[in-house]
Every structure is written in structure tokens, then in C-alpha cells.
Amino acid sequence: MMQETLFDVLKPFGPSGCETQIRLKLTEWIRPYVDEIWSDAMNNLIAVRRGEQGGKRIMLSAHMDTIGYMVLAAEKEGFLRVTSIGGVQPAQAAARGVVFENGAQGVLYMEPLGKDKPSMEKLFVDVGAQSAQEALAIAPIGSVCVHPFQPFLCGERVSAPYMDDRSACAVLLELSRTLQKTKHEIAFVFSAQEEVGCRGAETAAYALEPDIGIAVDITPAGGTPKDEPPLPVRVGKGPAIKVKDGYSISTPSVRDGLADAARSAAIPFQYEVLPYGGTDAHAIMLSRGGVPACTLSIPCLYSHSPVETVSLGDLEQSVALLKAYLETLA
């Protein structure tokens, strides 16, 4: 079931600022399992399961947007120049296909580098045009493209673009389907524009006023040759409970509550200390007068590349850990 759900949520178009297609798909999937569902001005999807009087309001946030590329200009020969949406890594992105929101396709490639380092300025998109005018008729300035959905199965691991953070969206979908009634109100938030500054989670948290926030996101995993910096989290060893990243230090009560729930339910987990980066937990934590928050991380190899790789077992254990936490939370 997890693989089927994951593939469903990996397919729709949805770079930051263009999340409507993925929002509609997530709405269709989660509607049977919640009591209220709406989207807001930021294009966040918010789906709420009501709790009992006296229960807490728990915000679970997984961002539905992905990194991508936006057309800046066209060369006279018909090649499009692009800028990044989010943390694109040019060296890993080149020599791949791309697809635009209107269905047009192209090839992302890079100029010869010589002694230069890979950079966005060296990238171009070939849409088969012979002139700037023809290229811009296919993909006008401001058009957005992404790498198409292409999954690879490596044992129980799956590689594809946009595991960040569609794999976490799959976790929340499966959680909504399997979670038994709790006394707490659960707000499933599929946030917009995380890749460009956690913008959607900021507005959603402000509106919801949660008592506790948990972001579900990928985290870079180690274990590949010559890791730099060395990263202790490993794919296939269970979800990671974040202690710290570049933008937040997890609230001890939430961090320890997740760890206690994992131990009680015999769910394997790891602790994560990441020297950079950030998640929706940062935005939730700073909302209004402050919200206790933590991140549950999905270990991921080759993050922000077209072959992000996760373990199906880690996804299933993430569902189990969140379920155990929510069903036992006082």
C-alpha cells in the first residue's frame, strides 16, 4: 500500500508556487478520512480530523511543493535560460528531461565547463525550437518546469525525483487512513512553498494556532563514499527524530515524546543532528507566541537530485511512530 500511495503522490506537477495539481490530488485522497478540508490563500491544503473537548490541536506538516526551474530568457538559437526554484544542484540536474506545466517537454543540459564549476548560469533547456521567439511560444518567460516522474526500485528502496517531500505526504496520507480515533484534533497540513522559505507552514500555523507541531520531511542520509560532512543518519534504519538543524532546535518535550512512543511500540528510530537546512518545524515553532515543535525525518540519499532515494520500510515505520505518538499523547 505504501508504494502505491508514494507513486500516486510523486506524479503530479507541483514546484513551489505551482502546487494546484498536487493539492487537488491530495484533496481527493484524504477527503474520506477527515472532517473538514480547505485550502488557503497560500495554496496550502489543510485537512482536519476533529478531536474531543479538552484535547490538543496537533499540526502535522509535510510540504507538497518541489524544487524546479523557471524560464528567464531565450537565446537567439532557441535555447531557454532558467533560474532555480529552491535548492537545485546544477551538476546533478543536467542531462535530464524536463516537463512544463502546459505539458511541453525539453532537455536540461549544461554548457561545456572547462575550468568553471557547474552553475545555474551554465544550464539551458532545449525544447526543440529554432529561435528565441519559437522557444518562448512554447515556454514563455516565467514558465516553470520539473523533472518528470521516473521511479527506480532498488530492493526495498525507491529512487525518484521529489521524494522531498512527497514521501512525507505519502506518510501523512497513510496515517490519515490508519489512525484510530484520538481525543486530539489532528490538522494534516500539506504546505506550499517550503522550498523557498517555509512560507506555507508559516501562514498555516498562524491560522491554526496548534498546541504542538510536527514537520515530516526528508533528511540527507550518510553512508555513501567519502561523505562530507559525515552524516550519521542511515536509510533503512528507521525514521529520524530531529534534535537540531540549521534553523531549529527541537522542543525537548515533543522530541522525547516521539522517542518514548517509538520505544514503547518497538519501532526503530534514529536521532538526527543536521548542521544545515531547515523544515516546516522552524516556521511552526515561531508562530504567534511560539509552538512546541519537532521534525520527524525520513532518511534520504541524494537529496535535491532527480534520484532521491528512500526506504519503503522507513516510510512505514514513520507512519507507525506518528500513530503511536498520537494515540498515546496525554
C-alpha angles and dihedrals in degrees: 000000000000093000091050092049092046094052090048093056096041094060106064122089112250123144117163110298093016101070100130097104094051092041091056091049093050091047091055092049101046101036096092092055102051138058100223133023133179145145126229138211091281090054092248115154112225120188119180132197109197122235135199128281109280094024125125127253109239120194115205111188130192118166116233097195124096137201117267147144134274126205113248104171144328131247118230089249090061102260118136123226116214141193126211128262104207127337103338116174105213097200091057096040102056124098092034135115121253134198128205126218090253090056097256114141135209146158123260111214140160134236117245106281105206103177093339124107121241111272141163089255089064095053125094137172122229111206094170095263125145099205141025090253092053092046093050091048087060097041115010122206108287094032114138130218137182137185111274123250108274114160126195124193116216104179105294091342123095125206123197142125118281103023076141096105113339090081088063090047087056089051092054092046092052090045091053089052097048105031113112121220114292130186089239128085110242119206111195105201122191098192131209131222098013091140091062099045114317088273099152095050090051094059094038093053091047091053098042098043093206124198091216132016129202121183117202112205142139122267127202110261128210134214099097122117115290098356111200115218095018110245118200098200115099133200112245096025097097134269119316124236107215119232097174144347134171094285108031146028108213118245105257095225093056094040092050092043090058091047093049091049090051093050093047091051094041092240114155114237142166134215116238129210110176119186094209142017132052144223141210087281088077092058094043093048092055096046117124108320093349134282128224104246145167139174126239104205131207110214109239133182121213095014119196091022132104090257104053106167129208137167119248087213091057089052093050091047090050089057091048093049095049090046092051091048095049095044093051100037110122 
